[in-house]
Amino acid sequence: MSADLSPARLMILARGLQAAADEMGANLVRSAFSPVVREARDCSCALLDAQGRVVAQAEMIPLQTAALNHSFAAAAAQLDLSDPRPGQAVILNDPYSGGQHLNDIIVFTPILHEGELLGWAGSTAHHLDIGGGAPGVNSAARDLIGEGLVIPPLLIDVDRDWRGGMVERLIFANIRTPTIGRGDMDAQFAANHVGTRRVLEMAERFGPAAVHAAMTEVLDYSERRMRAGIAALPDGEWTGEAWLDSDGSAPGSPPVRIRARVRIEGDEAEIDFAGSAPEARSMFNSTFASSMAAAVTALRSALGDLEMPANDGCNRPLKVHLPEGSLLHPSPGLPVRARATAACRALDAVHDALGKCVPERIPAQGMNATTGFFLSRRRPGGFDLHLDIVGGGWGAAMGYDAIHATDHVLSSCRLTPVEAIEQVSPHLRMEATGLIPGSFGPGRFIGGMGIYRRYAILSDDVSLSIYSDRFVRPPRGREGGRDGALASLTVTREGEAIALPGYGTFELRPGDVVELRLPGGGGWGDPALRDRAALARDLEDGLVLDPAPYATDPAR
């Protein structure tokens, strides 16, 4: 710790940085135009130091915030960011230049105090449409360009290039929902402005040297806590695996495996994903930044240190190997829209490995996949585009039952309210939505319930597109707990039920009813050991539909 930075002052500055990042996130959500940002909160914010290391991040989406350092590093490798000027910004979405998928546009703006670079404010938001071969998502894309507009790292002057300037005009000439897109981008610039203002206030009050020192110290502090958490694990090497329903390369493609080898030695850890499925000509590839974020998050979540500040200091004791040409590190040019599914399986595989050394810390699998559900309509003069991001149940763990119908651990998107959907989507009506009793895995501790949503189609020219998982292989239970249910998607047309797979596009007609059902999580521990009073309440409340798995008769 710097001699000029007392523990009390460090705490004030560290909490100030965290509060600034949180305020950035709140401002972005309040200012956004699209329901996917304003309601579902598919966005993230962070503060970076002058070297581009994340020092404070809002509690939003780990898959985005834990990867922002890679995004900045890729931009810095392509641009001269050594002497940024006031009013400049970096924007990008290229998955092969540190980005996530094309819909996630990243904005960095410099934080300058009397000409000195203190750091950078960064934000990410999922944009409703990014062009490409279909509204919202092109499930048939076999290359990145088919998914939409690729924005390599660009250093722009906001007044000249954005506010009616050529960069803004070029981007939104290629997007189907330009008004919404501009509103969300402006919200990102506003969020970055808030973060910048708060850091400058700290520099005015305590001096820029103190801000620099605090940024360095919070990284060192997280590193120390991360090392202590790793050191508490037993030394050794373990292997785990997890499976996707398919790599999406062709209809009926078989399940594919993600494999992780975890090695713990002292206060350092190594994760190697050699042996994982090869890259695919489909949207289920995961970007390098997303896969790295998944690996770091998987290890951090298993350490049990809930108070550890999430920043780049957590990465220092960890080495991650992502084999090139694999589903977790694809060749440039391949599509990556559904990258979160493979990233979630990377997290599941790491947890499967760690479950062999610290089983009491590792939960059963949850739904653990992003379900992007789109109902789009072309109309005269534009498009109506509905995107629902829906989460299933989480997996149970030792000591607690899991939560219901919540986005996975690498994300934190909220369920969009029915009222918000119908207000901006005149081509559909929400018929019903609710939890699904019995959709979880029985166990000593039970998984969270899944969810269903039922939509009535009200107009012509409506297309359904989806990417999801768990339609073929259910969320796995742990330590004797049972698996969760399977997902399903059904279109009822003139009394006939048409079952659809977990990814693809389907043309709808007025009067069609679409029902999406996502599973609950796996159970943890032998169901026969479930507390009898808890089981009685489960049966009375209709949460448990079949008591047979919980019977204590050895002959059951």
Secondary structure as GFF3:
##gff-version 3
##sequence-region A 1 556
A	DSSP	alpha_helix	7	31	.	.	.	ID=ss1
A	DSSP	alpha_helix	35	38	.	.	.	ID=ss2
A	DSSP	beta_strand	43	49	.	.	.	ID=ss3
A	DSSP	beta_strand	54	57	.	.	.	ID=ss4
A	DSSP	alpha_helix	62	65	.	.	.	ID=ss5
A	DSSP	alpha_helix	68	78	.	.	.	ID=ss6
A	DSSP	beta_strand	88	92	.	.	.	ID=ss7
A	DSSP	three_ten_helix	95	97	.	.	.	ID=ss8
A	DSSP	beta_strand	104	113	.	.	.	ID=ss9
A	DSSP	beta_strand	116	126	.	.	.	ID=ss10
A	DSSP	three_ten_helix	145	147	.	.	.	ID=ss11
A	DSSP	beta_strand	154	157	.	.	.	ID=ss12
A	DSSP	pi_helix	158	162	.	.	.	ID=ss13
A	DSSP	alpha_helix	166	172	.	.	.	ID=ss14
A	DSSP	alpha_helix	178	206	.	.	.	ID=ss15
A	DSSP	alpha_helix	208	231	.	.	.	ID=ss16
A	DSSP	beta_strand	236	244	.	.	.	ID=ss17
A	DSSP	beta_strand	256	265	.	.	.	ID=ss18
A	DSSP	beta_strand	268	272	.	.	.	ID=ss19
A	DSSP	alpha_helix	288	303	.	.	.	ID=ss20
A	DSSP	three_ten_helix	312	315	.	.	.	ID=ss21
A	DSSP	beta_strand	318	321	.	.	.	ID=ss22
A	DSSP	alpha_helix	339	354	.	.	.	ID=ss23
A	DSSP	three_ten_helix	359	361	.	.	.	ID=ss24
A	DSSP	beta_strand	371	379	.	.	.	ID=ss25
A	DSSP	beta_strand	382	390	.	.	.	ID=ss26
A	DSSP	alpha_helix	418	424	.	.	.	ID=ss27
A	DSSP	beta_strand	428	436	.	.	.	ID=ss28
A	DSSP	beta_strand	450	457	.	.	.	ID=ss29
A	DSSP	beta_strand	462	467	.	.	.	ID=ss30
A	DSSP	beta_strand	488	493	.	.	.	ID=ss31
A	DSSP	beta_strand	496	500	.	.	.	ID=ss32
A	DSSP	beta_strand	503	508	.	.	.	ID=ss33
A	DSSP	beta_strand	513	518	.	.	.	ID=ss34
A	DSSP	three_ten_helix	527	529	.	.	.	ID=ss35
A	DSSP	alpha_helix	532	541	.	.	.	ID=ss36
A	DSSP	three_ten_helix	548	550	.	.	.	ID=ss37
###
